[in-house]
Amino acid sequence: MDASPVLLVLNAAGHKTARRLQSDLPGAIIHGLASRVHQADVLFSDTLDHVRTLFGEGRPIIGICASGILIRALGPVLGDKWTEPPVLAVSEDGSSVVPLLGGHRGANDLARQVAAIVVGHAAITTAGDTAFGVALDAPPEGWTLANPEDAKAVMADLLAGETVRIDGKADWLEHADLPMSDDAPLTLTITDRATAGSSRHLVYHPTTHVIGAGCARGCEPAELIDLVETQLAMTGIAKGAIACVASLDLKADEPAIHALAEHLGVPFRVFAAPTLENEMARLKNPSEVVFAEVGCHGVAEGAALASAGPAGALILEKQKSANATAAIAKAPKPIDPMTVGRARGHLSVIGIGPGADVWRTPEATRLLAEAEDVVGYSLYLDLVAPHIKGKTHHNFPLGAEEDRVRYALEEAGKGKTVALISSGDAGIYAMGALVYELLDRDQQNGGVSDAARRVSVTNAPGISALQAASARIGAPLGHDFCAISLSDLLTPWEAIEKRLHAAAEGDFVIAFYNPVSKRRRTQLAAAREILLDHRPGDTPVVLGVNLGRPDETVRVTTLADLTVDEVDMLTTVLVGSSNSRAVTRGDGHPFVYTPRGYAKRIDAPKSNARGDAA
């Protein structure tokens, strides 16, 4: 599964069963209905909406509730059965476990696992599993079905009483309770060769082969793909028999090899040069030129052999095009690609928003679930603690930003999937810019290692403090605005002061970040004096503290009344423009907004079809 399962609980009785499951399901998180469950890792208020959100994120859902609740929630959003995550309904006492969705993503196996923990019954309803002990359309890891579109017809014929014969060897099929006959009208073929199937003939491929690939930097993807397609046609090997594409770690960020892996629908794995050099004795085409350049005598052949293991062998030695090389090796049994070399490594730079679950994007939640390691300031990790259970945490103190980012990149460079966590939006006064700065620096000037430089990066946006403060109080950012950090730790005060004068003269609404600290007590006061030279003292100022957290406060003052003592590092300060207005409603609650000028349009003369004043 791609993510840790969510145990969905709607009452105290279900919570007891959830606790039993959580202790034996690695990474499982309890989500509870806030009005009835008070000790869950994550609380929610709208059950149907919450279930749909989790499903959209691809999270496995174990609902300890009536199956009808899950069905009503997910019915309107069901789509491709090949990609939907497992969804299970478990009775509150754990006696019944029903896989509702995700049979092609491990739902039946998860149901059996859950039933074993709670000593219940897994009510598997998939026809093949029930009648024959096997799902012909969902072969186990290490196998692919060449013609899944024909599986339904073959299964229907089997259920109607027809017999089948197996051409080839596969333990998982031989151990099934299939109606066998030597002259059966139905056939299951086991082969690594490209073979056509039909509605009476299913073809299964063991993933026993590896493509070793190399190419010049900037090679066109089509060139490498064409080379490999030619090799597959030459050998007759089926694409479904390919477990992975492998290469040297120096090629971890090579677009052409990634395109090849995507074209074949398999992972891309890499090896360090010393590991490939260990395959020297088995290479068919060792090269001193290659050794001098990258530290091993063969990339394509070496990567293929290293992936296939000591018992594997080359079945097609290195072939070359103008800018690419490829070779194919075969192992004696299916290869688990996750045990081959290492992945490229991935860093997710995640803005978690102000902290509240409802203000975190589904993408951010998904990336948190997918990460192996999480890196961040301890306060930020605490804000998402329920979502990173079971993961390796790396806590860094405030002020150690460069150490934090460097560590995250280097860990990703080891082939891990790492989440670097920032509050708000990671690209706004946070870790995003530093990630790219370290990737841009060379090592002599404090940059990261070559391995870290080759990781892939996802930058997941979050709700920034300025957005949260504005939304809580109305729409003070409704017209042109800017953001200015008042911290002079990294930016000279002279530069900050210059920006303050420019923003004041331009009459921008201003969001102040890092307004004060224990050490810095003068900058906000200086900024206030600069602004008072350009806008009236009754200009509204919004002070948002701990936005999105339980002790949140938002209040409105004026520029004239603003004092340093009412602001701290957890405060976002929004100063209106000369046009911003603060209004108190009948219920006593204020709102602040900055008009864009729509009122002027009401009085403006209307135009005719040619654009002339009417």
C-alpha positions in Angstrom: 0.0 0.0 0.0 1.1 3.6 -0.7 0.1 5.0 2.7 -0.6 4.0 6.3 -4.2 2.9 6.9 -6.8 5.2 8.5 -9.0 3.6 11.2 -12.2 5.6 10.9 -14.2 5.6 14.2 -17.6 7.0 14.9 -18.3 6.1 18.5 -16.7 4.7 21.7 -17.4 1.1 20.9 -15.6 1.3 17.6 -12.7 3.1 19.3 -11.9 0.1 21.4 -11.6 -2.1 18.3 -9.5 0.6 16.6 -7.0 0.6 19.5 -6.6 -3.2 19.1 -5.9 -2.8 15.4 -3.6 0.2 15.8 -1.2 -1.8 18.0 -0.7 -4.4 15.2 -1.0 -2.3 12.0 2.2 -0.3 11.4 1.5 3.4 11.0 -2.2 3.1 11.4 -3.9 6.4 12.5 -7.2 6.7 14.3 -9.6 9.3 12.9 -12.6 10.0 15.2 -15.9 11.8 14.9 -15.3 14.8 17.1 -18.8 14.8 18.6 -18.5 11.2 19.9 -14.8 10.3 20.1 -12.4 12.4 22.1 -9.1 10.4 22.1 -8.5 10.0 18.4 -5.2 11.0 16.6 -7.3 13.2 14.2 -10.8 14.5 14.8 -13.3 15.3 12.0 -16.8 16.7 12.0 -18.4 15.7 8.7 -18.1 11.9 8.2 -19.1 11.7 4.5 -16.9 14.6 3.5 -13.9 13.2 5.5 -14.2 9.8 4.0 -14.2 11.3 0.5 -11.1 13.3 1.3 -9.2 10.3 2.5 -10.2 8.3 -0.5 -9.1 11.1 -2.8 -5.7 11.1 -1.1 -5.4 7.4 -1.8 -5.4 6.4 1.9 -6.5 2.9 2.8 -9.6 3.2 4.9 -10.7 0.8 7.6 -14.1 2.0 8.7 -15.2 0.6 12.0 -18.8 1.3 11.2 -21.7 0.2 9.1 -20.8 -0.5 5.5 -23.6 1.7 4.3 -21.9 4.8 5.6 -18.9 4.1 3.5 -21.0 3.2 0.5 -23.0 6.5 0.7 -19.8 8.5 1.1 -17.9 7.0 -1.8 -20.6 6.1 -4.3 -20.5 9.5 -6.0 -16.7 9.5 -6.4 -15.9 6.0 -7.6 -13.9 5.7 -10.8 -11.0 3.5 -11.8 -11.1 0.2 -9.9 -7.4 -0.4 -10.7 -6.3 2.7 -8.8 -8.7 3.0 -5.9 -7.3 2.4 -2.4 -8.5 -0.4 -0.1 -11.7 0.4 1.8 -12.9 -2.0 4.5 -16.0 -2.0 6.7 -15.4 -3.6 10.2 -18.2 -4.3 12.7 -17.7 -2.4 16.0 -17.0 -5.7 17.8 -14.5 -6.8 15.1 -16.5 -10.0 14.3 -17.0 -9.1 10.6 -14.5 -7.6 8.2 -15.8 -6.7 4.7 -13.5 -5.5 1.9 -15.7 -3.1 -0.1 -13.3 -1.5 -2.6 -9.7 -1.9 -3.7 -9.4 -5.6 -4.4 -6.7 -4.7 -7.0 -4.8 -2.8 -4.4 -4.6 -5.4 -1.6 -8.1 -5.0 0.1 -8.6 -8.7 0.4 -5.2 -9.3 2.0 -5.7 -6.4 4.3 -9.1 -7.8 5.3 -7.5 -11.1 6.2 -4.8 -9.3 8.2 -7.4 -7.3 10.1 -9.6 -10.3 10.8 -6.6 -12.2 12.2 -5.9 -9.3 14.6 -9.5 -9.0 16.0 -10.2 -12.7 15.6 -13.0 -12.0 13.2 -14.2 -13.3 9.9 -13.0 -11.8 6.6 -16.0 -11.7 4.4 -14.2 -11.9 1.0 -16.8 -11.5 -1.7 -14.6 -11.5 -4.8 -15.8 -14.4 -7.0 -12.4 -15.8 -7.7 -11.1 -15.6 -4.2 -14.3 -17.3 -2.9 -14.6 -20.1 -5.4 -11.0 -20.9 -6.3 -8.8 -19.2 -3.7 -7.2 -16.9 -6.3 -8.0 -13.6 -8.0 -7.0 -14.2 -11.6 -7.2 -10.4 -12.4 -4.8 -9.5 -9.5 -1.7 -11.7 -9.6 0.7 -11.5 -6.6 3.8 -9.4 -6.4 6.4 -10.4 -8.9 3.8 -11.2 -11.6 1.9 -9.2 -14.2 -1.2 -10.1 -16.2 -0.7 -9.3 -19.9 -4.4 -9.0 -20.8 -6.4 -7.9 -17.7 -9.3 -6.9 -19.9 -10.0 -10.6 -20.5 -9.9 -11.8 -16.9 -13.6 -11.2 -16.3 -14.6 -13.4 -19.2 -12.3 -16.2 -18.2 -13.5 -16.1 -14.6 -17.1 -16.1 -15.7 -16.5 -19.2 -17.7 -14.8 -20.9 -14.8 -17.7 -20.1 -12.5 -20.0 -21.5 -15.2 -18.3 -24.9 -14.9 -15.6 -24.8 -17.6 -12.1 -26.2 -16.9 -8.7 -24.7 -17.3 -5.1 -25.9 -18.0 -1.9 -24.2 -16.9 0.9 -23.9 -19.5 4.0 -23.2 -17.6 4.9 -23.1 -13.9 3.6 -20.7 -11.2 3.2 -21.9 -7.6 0.5 -19.4 -6.8 -1.7 -20.9 -9.5 -0.9 -24.5 -8.8 -1.8 -24.1 -5.2 -5.2 -22.6 -6.1 -8.4 -24.7 -6.2 -8.9 -24.4 -10.0 -10.9 -27.0 -12.0 -8.0 -28.5 -14.0 -8.1 -30.6 -17.2 -5.5 -31.5 -19.8 -7.9 -30.7 -22.7 -9.5 -27.7 -21.0 -11.0 -24.9 -23.2 -9.4 -22.3 -21.0 -5.7 -21.7 -20.7 -3.4 -19.8 -18.3 0.0 -19.4 -19.8 3.1 -18.6 -17.7 5.9 -17.1 -19.9 8.4 -14.3 -20.1 7.8 -14.1 -23.8 5.5 -11.6 -25.5 2.4 -13.7 -26.1 -1.1 -12.7 -27.2 -4.0 -13.6 -24.9 -7.7 -13.7 -25.5 -11.0 -14.0 -23.7 -10.2 -17.8 -23.3 -6.5 -17.4 -22.6 -4.8 -15.4 -19.9 -1.1 -14.7 -20.1 1.0 -14.1 -17.0 4.6 -12.9 -16.9 7.1 -13.4 -14.0 9.0 -10.2 -13.5 12.4 -11.8 -13.9 14.2 -9.4 -16.2 16.0 -6.1 -15.8 16.9 -3.5 -18.3 20.4 -2.0 -17.6 20.6 1.5 -19.2 23.1 4.3 -19.7 23.1 7.4 -21.9 24.9 10.6 -22.6 23.7 13.6 -20.6 20.7 15.1 -22.3 20.0 12.1 -24.5 16.5 12.3 -26.1 14.1 9.9 -24.4 12.9 8.5 -27.7 16.4 7.3 -28.6 16.7 5.2 -25.5 13.2 3.9 -25.6 13.6 2.9 -29.3 16.8 1.1 -28.5 15.1 -0.9 -25.7 12.0 -1.6 -27.8 14.3 -3.0 -30.5 16.0 -5.2 -27.9 12.7 -6.5 -26.6 11.5 -7.3 -30.1 14.8 -9.0 -30.9 14.6 -11.3 -27.8 10.9 -11.7 -27.7 10.8 -10.7 -24.0 7.5 -9.2 -22.8 7.3 -5.8 -21.3 5.4 -7.4 -18.4 8.4 -9.5 -17.6 10.5 -6.4 -16.8 10.9 -5.8 -13.1 12.8 -2.5 -13.3 15.2 -0.3 -15.1 18.7 0.1 -13.5 21.7 2.4 -14.0 24.6 4.1 -12.3 23.7 6.6 -9.5 25.3 9.4 -11.6 22.3 8.9 -13.9 19.7 9.2 -11.1 18.4 12.4 -12.6 18.7 11.5 -16.3 15.3 12.3 -18.0 15.8 9.7 -20.7 16.2 6.8 -18.3 13.2 8.0 -16.2 11.2 8.2 -19.4 12.2 4.7 -20.3 11.0 3.4 -16.8 7.8 5.3 -17.2 7.3 3.9 -20.7 7.7 0.4 -19.3 5.7 1.1 -16.2 8.4 -0.1 -13.8 10.6 1.5 -11.1 14.0 3.1 -11.9 16.8 2.0 -9.5 20.5 3.0 -9.3 23.8 1.7 -8.0 27.0 3.2 -6.8 30.0 2.7 -9.1 31.9 0.3 -6.7 28.8 -2.0 -6.8 28.8 -2.1 -10.6 32.5 -2.6 -10.6 32.0 -5.8 -8.6 30.3 -7.2 -11.8 33.5 -6.7 -13.8 34.2 -10.4 -14.2 30.7 -11.0 -15.7 30.7 -8.1 -18.2 30.7 -9.0 -21.9 32.0 -5.6 -23.0 34.1 -4.0 -20.3 35.4 -0.5 -21.2 38.5 1.3 -19.8 37.1 4.5 -21.2 33.9 4.1 -19.1 36.0 3.2 -16.1 38.1 6.3 -16.4 35.0 8.4 -16.7 32.6 7.0 -14.0 34.6 4.5 -12.0 33.2 1.2 -13.3 33.9 -0.8 -16.5 30.3 -1.1 -17.6 27.0 0.8 -16.8 24.3 -1.0 -18.7 25.6 -4.6 -18.3 26.8 -4.0 -14.8 23.5 -2.5 -13.6 21.5 -5.4 -15.3 23.7 -8.0 -13.7 23.8 -6.4 -10.2 19.9 -6.3 -10.3 19.6 -9.9 -11.4 21.9 -11.1 -8.6 24.6 -13.7 -8.5 22.4 -16.4 -10.0 21.3 -14.1 -12.8 22.9 -13.8 -16.3 23.0 -11.5 -19.3 20.6 -12.6 -22.0 21.4 -9.7 -24.2 24.7 -7.9 -24.0 25.1 -4.2 -24.3 23.7 -2.6 -27.5 24.4 1.0 -28.5 22.8 3.9 -30.3 24.5 7.2 -30.9 23.8 8.4 -27.3 22.5 5.4 -25.3 23.3 1.9 -24.2 21.1 -0.9 -22.9 21.5 -4.5 -21.8 19.1 -7.2 -20.4 19.7 -9.7 -17.6 17.5 -12.4 -16.2 17.1 -13.7 -12.7 16.0 -17.3 -11.9 12.9 -16.0 -10.0 10.8 -12.8 -9.9 12.7 -9.7 -8.7 11.4 -7.4 -6.1 12.5 -4.0 -7.5 12.5 -2.4 -4.1 15.4 -4.6 -3.1 17.4 -3.6 -6.1 20.0 -0.8 -5.6 18.2 2.3 -4.4 15.7 4.7 -5.6 16.6 8.2 -7.0 15.5 9.7 -3.7 12.7 12.2 -3.3 12.3 15.3 -1.1 8.8 16.7 -0.5 8.9 20.3 0.7 5.6 20.5 2.5 3.8 23.6 3.7 1.4 22.4 6.4 -0.5 25.7 6.7 -1.0 27.3 10.0 -1.5 23.9 11.7 -5.1 23.0 11.6 -6.0 19.8 9.7 -8.7 21.5 7.8 -6.2 24.0 6.5 -3.8 21.5 5.2 -4.1 20.5 1.5 -4.8 16.9 0.5 -1.5 16.8 -1.4 0.4 17.8 1.8 -1.4 15.0 3.8 -0.6 12.5 1.1 3.0 13.4 0.9 3.3 13.1 4.7 1.8 9.6 4.5 4.2 8.6 1.8 7.4 9.8 3.5 9.8 7.5 5.2 11.6 10.2 7.1 10.3 13.6 8.3 12.5 16.6 9.0 11.5 19.9 10.7 11.4 22.2 13.6 10.0 20.3 16.6 6.9 22.6 16.9 6.0 21.9 13.3 6.4 18.1 13.7 4.1 18.3 16.7 1.4 19.9 14.6 1.2 16.9 12.3 2.2 14.3 14.9 -0.8 12.0 14.1 0.1 11.9 10.4 3.8 10.9 10.9 3.5 8.1 13.4 5.9 5.2 12.7 8.2 7.4 10.6 11.7 8.4 11.5 11.7 11.9 12.9 14.6 14.4 12.7 13.9 17.4 14.9 16.0 20.5 14.5 15.9 23.6 16.7 14.8 27.0 15.6 17.7 28.8 13.9 19.2 25.6 12.4 17.5 26.1 9.1 20.4 25.4 6.9 21.3 22.3 8.9 17.7 21.2 8.6 17.5 21.5 4.9 20.9 20.1 4.2 20.1 17.0 6.3 16.8 16.5 4.4 18.5 16.7 1.0 21.3 14.4 2.0 18.9 11.8 3.4 16.9 11.9 0.2 20.2 11.5 -1.6 20.5 8.0 0.0 17.4 6.9 -1.9 14.8 7.8 0.8 11.5 9.6 0.5 11.8 12.5 2.9 9.4 15.2 4.0 10.7 18.6 5.0 8.0 20.3 6.9 7.4 24.1 7.2 4.5 25.9 8.7 2.4 28.1 6.3 3.7 27.9 2.8 7.2 26.5 2.5 8.0 29.0 -0.3 7.1 32.1 1.8 9.8 32.9 4.4 10.4 29.2 4.9 12.4 26.3 3.7 11.5 26.2 0.0 14.0 28.9 -1.1 16.8 27.3 0.9 16.3 23.9 -0.7 16.8 25.4 -4.1 19.7 27.6 -2.9 21.6 24.5 -1.6 20.9 22.7 -4.8 22.3 25.6 -6.8 25.5 26.1 -4.7 28.5 24.0 -5.6 30.0 21.9 -2.9 33.0 24.2 -2.4 30.6 27.0 -1.4 28.5 24.9 1.0 26.3 23.0 -1.5 25.1 19.5 -1.1 26.6 16.2 -2.3 26.2 15.0 -5.9 23.7 12.3 -4.7 21.6 14.9 -2.9 21.7 17.2 -6.0 20.1 14.5 -8.1 17.0 13.9 -5.9 13.5 14.8 -7.2 11.7 17.5 -5.4 8.0 18.2 -4.9 7.0 21.6 -3.5 3.6 21.3 -1.9 1.9 24.7 -1.2 0.2 25.5 2.0 -2.0 28.3 3.4 0.4 31.1 4.4 0.0 33.1 7.6 -1.0 36.2 5.6 -3.8 34.3 3.9 -5.0 32.8 7.2 -5.0 36.2 9.0 -6.9 37.8 6.1 -9.5 35.1 5.9 -10.2 35.2 9.6 -10.9 38.9 9.6 -12.5 39.6 6.2 -10.5 40.6 3.1 -7.8 43.1 3.9 -5.7 41.6 1.0 -8.5 42.4 -1.4 -6.3 44.8 -3.4 -2.5 45.1 -4.0 -0.4 43.9 -1.1 3.2 42.9 -0.3 4.9 40.9 2.5 8.0 42.2 4.4 10.0 40.3 7.0 11.2 42.6 9.7 14.0 40.2 10.8 17.5 41.5 10.2 19.2 38.3 10.9 19.7 37.6 7.2 18.8 40.9 5.6 20.4 44.2 6.6 18.1 46.7 8.3 19.0 49.2 5.6 17.5 47.0 2.9 14.4 46.4 5.0 14.0 50.1 5.7 14.2 50.8 1.9 11.5 48.3 1.2 9.3 49.8 3.9 9.5 53.3 2.4 8.7 51.9 -1.1 5.7 49.9 0.2 4.5 52.9 2.2 4.8 55.2 -0.8 3.1 52.7 -3.0 0.2 52.4 -0.5 0.3 48.6 -0.4 -1.4 46.6 2.2 1.5 45.1 4.1 1.9 41.7 5.8 4.7 41.8 8.4 6.4 38.5 9.1 8.9 38.1 12.0 7.7 41.4 13.5 9.5 41.1 16.9 11.5 38.7 19.0 13.1 38.8 22.4 16.1 40.4 20.9 14.4 42.6 18.3 12.1 45.2 19.8 12.7 48.3 17.6 11.9 47.3 14.0 8.1 47.1 14.2 8.1 50.5 15.9 10.3 52.0 13.2 8.1 50.4 10.5 5.0 52.0 12.1 6.6 55.5 12.1 7.5 55.1 8.4 3.9 54.1 7.5 2.3 56.9 9.5 4.1 59.4 7.2 2.1 58.0 4.3 -1.3 56.8 5.7 -3.7 57.9 8.4 -3.5 56.8 12.1 -6.9 55.1 11.9 -5.6 52.7 9.2 -6.8 49.3 10.4 -4.2 46.8 11.6 -4.9 43.1 12.0 -3.0 41.0 14.6 -3.4 37.2 14.1 -1.8 35.0 16.8 -1.4 31.2 16.6 -3.6 31.1 13.5 -5.4 27.8 13.0 -4.5 26.5 16.4 -6.6 26.1 19.6 -5.3 29.3 21.2 -5.8 31.4 18.1 -6.7 35.1 18.6 -7.4 37.7 15.9 -8.1 41.3 16.8 -8.2 44.7 15.0 -6.4 47.8 16.1 -5.2 50.9 14.3 -1.8 52.0 13.1 -1.7 54.8 15.6 -2.5 52.5 18.5 -0.2 49.6 17.4 2.4 48.8 20.1 5.3 46.4 20.1 4.3 44.8 23.4 1.1 43.3 21.9 3.1 41.4 19.2 5.3 38.4 19.3 7.0 36.0 16.8 3.8 34.0 16.5 1.9 37.1 15.4 1.2 38.0 11.8 0.6 41.7 11.4 -1.5 43.0 8.5 -1.4 46.8 8.0 -4.1 48.2 5.7 -3.6 50.7 2.9 -5.2 54.1 3.0 -8.3 52.6 1.4 -8.7 49.7 3.9 -11.7 49.8 6.1 -12.6 48.3 9.5 -16.3 47.8 10.2 -18.2 46.5 13.2 -21.2 44.4 12.4 -24.4 44.3 14.4 -23.2 41.2 16.3 -20.2 43.2 17.5 -17.7 41.3 15.4 -15.4 43.5 13.2 -14.3 42.8 9.7 -11.6 44.5 7.6 -11.5 44.8 3.9 -9.6 46.7 1.1 -12.0 47.7 -1.7 -10.8 47.2 -5.3 -12.9 50.0 -6.7 -16.1 48.3 -7.7 -18.1 51.2 -6.2 -16.6 53.6 -8.8 -17.9 51.4 -11.6 -21.4 51.8 -10.4 -21.2 55.6 -11.1 -19.2 55.2 -14.3 -20.9 55.9 -17.6 -21.9 52.8 -19.5 -20.3 52.1 -22.8 -22.0 51.1 -26.1 -20.9 48.2 -28.2 -17.9 50.1 -29.7 -16.6 51.1 -26.2 -17.7 54.7 -26.5 -19.4 56.4 -23.6 -23.2 56.1 -24.0 
